[in-house]
Amino acid sequence: MAFKSAAKNPAGKASGKEAVRPKATSEPSGTRPFSAFEWMLSLRYLRARRKEGFISVIAGFSFLGIMLGVATLIIVMAVMNGFRTELLSKILGLNGHLLVQPIDSPLTDYEAVAMRIAGVPGIKLAVPLIEGQALASSAFNASGVLVRGISETNLRALPSIGSNIREGTLQGFDQGEGIAIGKRLADQLSLHAGDNMTLVSPRGAVTPMGTSPRIKAYRIAAIFEIGMSEYDGAFVFMPLPEAQAYFNKDGDVTAIEVYTDNADAMDKYRAAVQQAAQRPVYIVDWRQRNATFFNALQVERNVMFLILTLIVVVAAFNIVSGLNMLVKDKGRDIGILRTMGASRGAIMRIFLVTGAAIGVVGTLAGFLLGLVVCLNVEEIRQFISWLTATELFSPELYYLSRLPAEMNAGETTSVVIMALVLSFLAPLYPSWRAARLDPVEALRYE
């Protein structure tokens, strides 16, 4: 009986009962995404060993490329913004936002017209003035200048002039025959406050023999410095009554300069000023007077942005090539990790973090470098000028006496986001290749 029972149960199972088979364990599902294991391997691959030195060099060049690209973009955009803001403030601080010129008849009622325009909401100042060209000369030199006749009250109200007097004073400007000139013109003619300067106008007294030039010497009452070399070297201000006599404008002015509280709302102010003038006038705003100049600045700014973006793109391609080489070199490691249970997603994330880390750290370093340079750009310019014994930022070419930099939060954020997006896109293909690597093929010849 025992034999038969044993025969019926060759596996030695107890009769009358079915053996309970152990349940098969589920296959490993892999580690959770971006676990400590994946970060450890990613950072380990960033510290290349001696035999991987060339890969380390490529990673270093990728880091430097992204850092310099981001920093250069931030610096150039800040300088372009500062350059535009400085020029705009200097130009509008002296020339006004709207220029009101007479039509059909001379502007002999300029006082009444200016008062009505000044009463328009949003208008800060309405300045009647006379403008004409002349030759300024001294015992040492001569230069062409633009002479403006203006009252003392209005001259003091101009922020570019009233708060930037370097020598002399505007006190009693209307009573005497003194004039105010720019610092650069004073240096060019070797003059100081209290000295005399001769003005020569081609349109002087009318005689039977024709129009003779008018030549008159004026005492320099004040010397101002706007900070824009073209204006500091070309503008001469004289009392309005004296300018009317000098340019044969008895009881008349050339135009009325209008200053508003919002330089971007010219269309609204144009209609209001036209109505307040109550006479035929021709109005030109600052955008029309400087359209070519500011359009050229905008085009240059856009082109510089596109060109400098290529630096970041090239650095991103360096990340791609460096990771491709790293994947090829780590084929055996990938095969071992796959046979130990690492999923394709884990392998992809390891190399994705490795490549993205280069771009992210390079972007942050570039942002910090750009920020430091923008905050100290003028000191850096002076140091380089001293080191090379050259004038790095010539006022004659750039119109400004200092290098401005104005960081725009929106533009800087756009540059950083663009660099980060490229940093995350660049390692996608090499990481996908690493994840698709067959462990059997990777270990076949090892």
C-alpha positions as CSV (number, residue, x, y, z in Angstrom):
1,M,0.0,0.0,0.0
2,A,2.8,2.3,0.8
3,F,4.4,1.4,-2.5
4,K,1.2,2.2,-4.4
5,S,0.8,5.5,-2.6
6,A,4.3,6.4,-3.4
7,A,3.8,5.5,-7.0
8,K,0.7,7.6,-7.2
9,N,2.6,10.4,-5.6
10,P,6.0,10.4,-7.2
11,A,6.8,13.8,-5.9
12,G,6.2,12.7,-2.4
13,K,3.1,14.7,-1.9
14,A,0.6,13.8,0.8
15,S,-2.3,11.8,-0.5
16,G,-5.6,13.6,-0.7
17,K,-4.1,17.0,-0.8
18,E,-2.8,19.1,-3.6
19,A,0.6,20.8,-3.1
20,V,0.5,24.6,-2.8
21,R,2.8,26.1,-5.4
22,P,4.7,29.2,-4.5
23,K,3.4,32.3,-6.3
24,A,5.8,33.8,-8.9
25,T,7.3,37.1,-7.7
26,S,6.7,40.1,-10.0
27,E,9.5,41.4,-12.1
28,P,11.4,44.4,-10.7
29,S,9.7,47.6,-11.7
30,G,12.9,49.7,-11.4
31,T,13.6,52.6,-9.1
32,R,11.4,55.7,-8.9
33,P,12.3,58.5,-11.4
34,F,15.3,60.7,-10.5
35,S,16.1,58.6,-7.5
36,A,19.4,59.0,-5.5
37,F,20.9,56.1,-7.5
38,E,20.3,58.0,-10.8
39,W,21.7,61.2,-9.5
40,M,24.8,59.4,-8.1
41,L,25.6,57.9,-11.4
42,S,24.9,61.1,-13.3
43,L,27.3,63.1,-11.1
44,R,29.8,60.3,-11.3
45,Y,29.9,60.5,-15.1
46,L,30.6,64.3,-14.8
47,R,33.8,63.5,-13.0
48,A,35.6,61.8,-15.8
49,R,38.6,59.5,-15.1
50,R,42.0,59.9,-16.8
51,K,41.1,57.8,-19.8
52,E,38.0,59.9,-20.3
53,G,39.9,63.2,-20.3
54,F,38.8,64.2,-23.8
55,I,35.1,63.8,-22.8
56,S,35.8,66.0,-19.8
57,V,37.4,68.6,-22.1
58,I,34.3,68.7,-24.3
59,A,32.1,69.0,-21.2
60,G,34.3,71.9,-20.0
61,F,34.0,73.7,-23.4
62,S,30.3,73.2,-23.4
63,F,30.1,74.7,-19.9
64,L,32.3,77.7,-20.9
65,G,30.3,78.2,-24.2
66,I,27.0,78.4,-22.4
67,M,28.3,80.5,-19.6
68,L,29.9,83.0,-22.0
69,G,27.0,82.9,-24.4
70,V,24.4,83.7,-21.7
71,A,26.7,86.4,-20.1
72,T,27.4,88.0,-23.4
73,L,23.8,88.1,-24.4
74,I,22.8,89.7,-21.0
75,I,25.7,92.2,-21.2
76,V,25.0,93.3,-24.8
77,M,21.3,93.6,-24.3
78,A,21.8,95.6,-21.1
79,V,24.3,98.0,-22.9
80,M,22.0,98.4,-25.8
81,N,19.1,99.2,-23.5
82,G,21.2,101.6,-21.5
83,F,22.5,103.2,-24.7
84,R,18.9,103.8,-25.9
85,T,17.6,105.0,-22.6
86,E,20.5,107.4,-22.1
87,L,20.2,108.8,-25.6
88,L,16.4,109.1,-25.3
89,S,16.6,110.9,-22.0
90,K,19.3,113.3,-23.3
91,I,17.6,114.0,-26.6
92,L,14.1,114.5,-25.0
93,G,15.6,116.4,-22.1
94,L,16.8,119.1,-24.4
95,N,14.7,118.9,-27.5
96,G,11.3,118.2,-26.1
97,H,8.6,115.7,-27.2
98,L,6.7,117.9,-29.6
99,L,7.8,120.8,-31.8
100,V,5.1,123.3,-32.7
101,Q,6.0,125.4,-35.8
102,P,3.9,128.2,-37.3
103,I,2.1,128.0,-40.6
104,D,1.0,130.9,-42.9
105,S,2.1,133.7,-40.5
106,P,5.0,134.3,-38.0
107,L,4.5,133.1,-34.4
108,T,4.2,136.6,-33.0
109,D,1.6,135.5,-30.4
110,Y,3.9,132.9,-29.0
111,E,3.3,133.9,-25.4
112,A,-0.5,133.3,-25.6
113,V,0.0,130.1,-27.6
114,A,2.5,128.7,-25.1
115,M,0.2,129.5,-22.2
116,R,-2.7,127.7,-23.8
117,I,-0.5,124.7,-24.6
118,A,0.9,124.6,-21.1
119,G,-2.6,124.3,-19.8
120,V,-3.3,121.0,-21.5
121,P,-3.4,118.1,-19.0
122,G,-0.1,116.2,-19.1
123,I,2.0,119.0,-20.6
124,K,4.9,119.8,-18.3
125,L,6.4,122.7,-20.2
126,A,5.9,124.8,-23.3
127,V,9.1,126.7,-24.3
128,P,9.1,129.5,-27.0
129,L,12.5,129.6,-28.6
130,I,14.5,131.0,-31.5
131,E,17.0,128.7,-33.3
132,G,19.7,129.5,-35.7
133,Q,23.2,128.5,-36.8
134,A,26.4,130.5,-36.2
135,L,30.1,130.2,-36.1
136,A,31.6,130.3,-32.6
137,S,35.2,131.4,-32.4
138,S,37.9,132.3,-29.8
139,A,41.5,133.2,-30.0
140,F,42.4,129.5,-30.1
141,N,39.8,127.8,-32.3
142,A,36.4,128.0,-34.1
143,S,33.4,125.7,-34.4
144,G,29.9,125.6,-35.9
145,V,27.2,125.9,-33.3
146,L,23.4,125.8,-32.9
147,V,22.2,128.9,-31.1
148,R,19.0,128.9,-29.2
149,G,17.3,131.9,-27.7
150,I,15.3,131.0,-24.6
151,S,14.2,132.8,-21.4
152,E,16.0,132.2,-18.1
153,T,12.9,130.7,-16.5
154,N,12.5,128.1,-19.2
155,L,16.3,127.4,-19.4
156,R,16.3,126.6,-15.6
157,A,13.3,124.4,-16.1
158,L,15.1,122.2,-18.5
159,P,16.5,119.3,-16.4
160,S,19.3,118.7,-18.9
161,I,20.6,122.3,-18.3
162,G,19.4,123.7,-15.0
163,S,20.9,120.9,-12.9
164,N,24.1,120.4,-14.9
165,I,25.9,123.8,-14.6
166,R,29.6,123.1,-14.2
167,E,30.9,126.7,-14.3
168,G,29.3,130.1,-13.8
169,T,25.6,130.7,-13.1
170,L,22.3,131.3,-14.8
171,Q,21.5,134.1,-12.3
172,G,20.5,137.2,-14.2
173,F,20.6,135.4,-17.6
174,D,17.8,137.5,-19.1
175,Q,19.2,140.9,-17.9
176,G,22.7,140.6,-19.3
177,E,24.3,139.7,-22.6
178,G,25.8,136.5,-21.3
179,I,25.4,133.1,-23.0
180,A,25.5,129.4,-21.8
181,I,27.7,126.9,-23.7
182,G,28.5,123.2,-23.4
183,K,31.5,121.8,-21.6
184,R,32.9,120.2,-24.8
185,L,32.6,123.4,-26.8
186,A,34.3,125.3,-24.0
187,D,37.2,122.8,-24.0
188,Q,37.4,122.9,-27.7
189,L,37.7,126.7,-27.7
190,S,39.8,126.8,-24.5
191,L,37.2,129.1,-22.7
192,H,35.9,129.4,-19.2
193,A,33.1,131.2,-17.5
194,G,33.6,134.9,-17.7
195,D,35.6,134.7,-21.0
196,N,34.3,136.2,-24.3
197,M,33.2,134.2,-27.3
198,T,32.5,135.6,-30.7
199,L,29.4,134.5,-32.7
200,V,29.3,135.0,-36.5
201,S,25.9,134.7,-38.3
202,P,25.7,134.8,-42.1
203,R,22.3,136.5,-41.9
204,G,23.0,140.0,-40.4
205,A,22.0,143.5,-41.3
206,V,20.5,144.1,-44.8
207,T,22.4,146.8,-46.7
208,P,22.2,148.2,-50.2
209,M,25.3,146.0,-51.0
210,G,23.5,142.9,-49.7
211,T,23.2,141.0,-46.4
212,S,26.3,141.4,-44.3
213,P,27.3,138.8,-41.6
214,R,26.6,139.7,-38.0
215,I,29.6,139.5,-35.7
216,K,29.2,140.0,-31.9
217,A,31.2,139.0,-28.8
218,Y,29.3,137.5,-25.8
219,R,30.4,136.9,-22.3
220,I,30.1,133.2,-21.2
221,A,27.8,133.3,-18.2
222,A,27.6,129.5,-17.6
223,I,29.0,126.2,-18.9
224,F,26.8,123.1,-18.7
225,E,27.5,119.5,-19.3
226,I,24.6,117.3,-20.4
227,G,26.8,114.2,-20.9
228,M,26.0,113.8,-24.6
229,S,29.0,114.9,-26.5
230,E,27.2,116.1,-29.6
231,Y,25.0,118.5,-27.5
232,D,27.8,119.6,-25.2
233,G,29.8,120.6,-28.2
234,A,27.2,122.2,-30.4
235,F,24.5,124.1,-28.3
236,V,24.7,127.7,-27.3
237,F,21.9,129.3,-25.3
238,M,21.3,133.1,-25.2
239,P,18.5,135.3,-23.8
240,L,15.4,135.3,-25.9
241,P,15.3,139.1,-26.6
242,E,19.0,139.0,-27.5
243,A,18.4,136.1,-29.9
244,Q,15.5,138.0,-31.5
245,A,17.8,140.9,-32.2
246,Y,20.7,138.8,-33.3
247,F,18.6,136.7,-35.8
248,N,16.3,139.6,-37.0
249,K,13.3,138.0,-35.3
250,D,11.7,141.1,-33.8
251,G,8.7,140.0,-31.7
252,D,8.8,136.5,-33.3
253,V,10.0,133.0,-32.4
254,T,11.0,130.0,-34.5
255,A,8.9,127.4,-32.7
256,I,7.6,126.2,-29.3
257,E,9.1,123.1,-27.7
258,V,6.6,121.0,-25.7
259,Y,7.6,118.7,-22.9
260,T,5.0,116.0,-21.8
261,D,4.9,113.6,-18.9
262,N,4.7,110.5,-21.2
263,A,6.9,110.2,-24.2
264,D,4.9,107.2,-25.5
265,A,1.6,109.0,-25.7
266,M,2.4,111.4,-28.6
267,D,-0.8,110.7,-30.6
268,K,-3.0,111.8,-27.7
269,Y,-1.0,114.9,-27.0
270,R,-0.7,115.9,-30.6
271,A,-4.4,116.3,-31.0
272,A,-4.7,118.2,-27.7
273,V,-1.9,120.6,-28.5
274,Q,-3.2,121.2,-32.0
275,Q,-6.6,122.2,-30.5
276,A,-5.0,124.4,-27.8
277,A,-2.8,126.3,-30.2
278,Q,-6.0,127.9,-31.8
279,R,-4.0,128.8,-34.9
280,P,-2.5,126.9,-37.9
281,V,0.6,125.1,-36.7
282,Y,2.7,122.1,-37.9
283,I,3.5,119.6,-35.1
284,V,6.4,117.2,-35.2
285,D,7.0,114.7,-32.4
286,W,10.3,113.2,-31.2
287,R,9.7,109.9,-33.0
288,Q,9.5,111.6,-36.4
289,R,12.6,113.8,-35.7
290,N,14.7,110.8,-34.6
291,A,13.0,108.0,-36.5
292,T,16.1,106.9,-38.5
293,F,18.4,106.9,-35.5
294,F,16.2,104.9,-33.2
295,N,15.1,102.4,-35.9
296,A,18.8,101.8,-36.6
297,L,19.3,101.1,-32.9
298,Q,16.4,98.7,-32.8
299,V,17.6,96.8,-35.9
300,E,21.2,96.6,-34.5
301,R,19.8,95.3,-31.2
302,N,17.8,92.5,-32.8
303,V,20.6,91.4,-35.0
304,M,23.0,91.3,-32.1
305,F,20.6,89.1,-30.2
306,L,20.3,86.6,-33.1
307,I,24.1,86.5,-33.6
308,L,25.0,86.0,-30.0
309,T,22.3,83.4,-29.5
310,L,24.4,81.2,-31.9
311,I,27.1,81.0,-29.1
312,V,24.6,79.3,-26.8
313,V,23.4,77.0,-29.7
314,V,27.0,75.9,-30.5
315,A,27.6,75.2,-26.8
316,A,24.4,73.0,-26.8
317,F,25.7,71.1,-29.8
318,N,28.9,70.5,-27.8
319,I,26.8,68.9,-25.1
320,V,25.3,66.6,-27.7
321,S,28.7,65.5,-29.0
322,G,30.2,65.1,-25.5
323,L,27.3,62.9,-24.4
324,N,27.4,60.8,-27.5
325,M,31.0,60.0,-26.8
326,L,30.2,59.3,-23.1
327,V,27.4,56.9,-24.1
328,K,29.8,55.1,-26.4
329,D,32.5,54.9,-23.7
330,K,30.0,53.7,-21.1
331,G,28.4,50.9,-23.2
332,R,29.7,48.2,-20.9
333,D,28.4,50.1,-17.8
334,I,25.0,50.5,-19.4
335,G,24.9,46.7,-20.3
336,I,25.7,45.8,-16.7
337,L,23.1,48.2,-15.3
338,R,20.4,46.8,-17.6
339,T,21.2,43.2,-16.7
340,M,21.0,44.2,-13.0
341,G,17.4,45.5,-13.5
342,A,17.8,49.1,-14.4
343,S,15.0,50.2,-16.7
344,R,15.4,52.0,-20.0
345,G,13.9,55.1,-18.4
346,A,16.5,55.0,-15.6
347,I,19.3,54.9,-18.1
348,M,17.8,57.7,-20.1
349,R,17.4,59.9,-17.0
350,I,21.0,59.2,-15.9
351,F,22.4,60.7,-19.1
352,L,19.8,63.4,-19.3
353,V,20.8,64.7,-15.9
354,T,24.5,64.4,-16.9
355,G,24.0,66.6,-19.9
356,A,21.4,69.0,-18.4
357,A,23.7,69.6,-15.4
358,I,26.3,71.1,-17.7
359,G,23.8,73.5,-19.3
360,V,22.0,74.5,-16.1
361,V,25.2,75.2,-14.2
362,G,26.6,77.1,-17.2
363,T,23.5,79.2,-17.5
364,L,23.5,80.1,-13.9
365,A,27.2,81.0,-14.0
366,G,26.6,83.1,-17.1
367,F,23.7,84.9,-15.5
368,L,25.9,85.8,-12.4
369,L,28.8,86.8,-14.7
370,G,26.6,89.0,-16.8
371,L,25.0,90.6,-13.6
372,V,28.5,91.4,-12.2
373,V,29.7,92.9,-15.5
374,C,26.5,95.0,-16.0
375,L,26.8,96.4,-12.4
376,N,30.4,97.4,-13.0
377,V,30.5,98.1,-16.7
378,E,31.8,101.6,-16.5
379,E,34.6,100.7,-14.1
380,I,35.6,97.8,-16.4
381,R,35.6,100.1,-19.4
382,Q,37.9,102.6,-17.6
383,F,40.2,99.8,-16.5
384,I,40.5,98.3,-20.0
385,S,41.1,101.8,-21.4
386,W,43.9,102.4,-18.9
387,L,45.4,99.0,-19.5
388,T,45.4,99.4,-23.3
389,A,46.1,103.1,-23.3
390,T,43.2,103.6,-25.7
391,E,39.8,105.3,-25.6
392,L,37.5,102.3,-25.5
393,F,34.2,104.2,-25.7
394,S,34.8,107.4,-27.8
395,P,32.2,110.1,-27.1
396,E,32.6,111.4,-30.7
397,L,31.3,108.1,-32.0
398,Y,28.8,107.1,-29.4
399,Y,27.5,110.5,-28.3
400,L,27.7,109.6,-24.6
401,S,30.6,110.2,-22.2
402,R,30.1,107.0,-20.2
403,L,29.1,103.4,-21.0
404,P,25.6,102.8,-19.8
405,A,24.0,99.4,-18.9
406,E,20.4,98.8,-18.0
407,M,19.3,95.2,-17.4
408,N,15.7,94.5,-18.4
409,A,14.0,91.8,-16.2
410,G,12.0,90.5,-19.1
411,E,14.9,90.2,-21.6
412,T,17.2,88.7,-19.0
413,T,14.6,86.1,-18.0
414,S,14.1,85.3,-21.7
415,V,17.8,84.7,-22.2
416,V,18.0,82.4,-19.1
417,I,14.9,80.5,-20.1
418,M,16.2,80.0,-23.7
419,A,19.5,78.7,-22.4
420,L,17.8,76.3,-20.0
421,V,15.5,75.0,-22.7
422,L,18.5,74.3,-25.0
423,S,20.3,72.7,-22.0
424,F,17.4,70.2,-21.5
425,L,16.8,69.6,-25.3
426,A,20.5,69.0,-26.2
427,P,20.9,65.7,-24.1
428,L,17.6,64.2,-25.2
429,Y,19.0,62.3,-28.3
430,P,22.2,60.9,-26.6
431,S,20.1,59.9,-23.6
432,W,17.6,58.1,-25.9
433,R,20.5,56.3,-27.6
434,A,21.8,55.1,-24.2
435,A,18.4,53.8,-23.2
436,R,18.0,51.9,-26.5
437,L,21.3,50.2,-26.2
438,D,21.0,46.4,-26.1
439,P,22.7,44.9,-23.1
440,V,23.6,41.7,-25.0
441,E,25.3,43.7,-27.7
442,A,27.0,45.9,-25.1
443,L,28.5,43.0,-23.3
444,R,29.2,40.6,-26.2
445,Y,32.8,41.5,-26.7
446,E,33.6,42.4,-23.1
